[in-house]
Amino acid sequence: MRKVSLGDITKAVLAGASRFARDRRGTAAMEFGIALPILMILTFAIIQYGTMMFAYNSMYNGARTAARELATSVSNETQAAATARAQLVGWLQTANCPATSCVITARDTSTTGTNYVQVTVTAPGNKAGLINLTPAPATLTATVNFRKE
């Protein structure tokens, strides 16, 4: 029977470790498993902020159109608010964002001597996106001021 020395054990462990270090099978799967969650979070954040900016853009365009109509005396304050609501994207028009949470105010301040009109569209930030997995501002507000013509 052969006696096993500490040097033999060390050589065997180092040889096994060396073989393990050279083995590259499965590294692509391991790297993919590490990178996939990061890429998914990044993708969903881009989608979330893109839809939020799209909602804000529709809010601003609605406020601008309503303010233009109010400034040119085409409509009154109530009609201007309805025009602004009609310009909103679909998920801000429906029951998802009722008038109690998506507030539209149209003011003609020409009666007070300032000769301006102001339309403000406010929506909750959590209603502006589609998936709501990323941090969002509490409210989105689009305000447009026009001089009365």
C-alpha positions, 0 to 999 in steps of 0.5 A: 500500500502506497503512502499518500503525502500532503504533496500528492494531495496538493498536486491532485487538488491543483490539477483538478482546479486547473481543469475546472478553470480551463473548462468553458462550457456553460459560460455563455448561459451564465453570462446570459443569466446575469445580463438578462434581468438587467436588460429586461429592467432597462427595456421596461424602463424605456417603455414606461418613460416613453409612454409617460412622455407620449401621455405628457405630449398629448396633455400639452397638445390638448392644453395648447389646442384648448388655449388657442380656441379660448384665446381666439374666442372660438369656445368658452371655458367649458368647451375648451376643457372638453377640447383638451380632454378629447386630445388626450391619449386613450388611457387618459380619456377612459375610466382609467383616469376619470375627471376627478383625477385627470383635472383640466382647468381652462381660465379666461383671465381677460375679465380681470384685466390681465388679457391672458387665457390659461389651460392646465391639464393634470394627470396622476403619474401612475396613470400616465404610463402603461406598466408602472414598474418604474418610479414616476412623478406624482403628477404630470402637469401641462400648462399653456398660457396665451394672450387673448386676441 
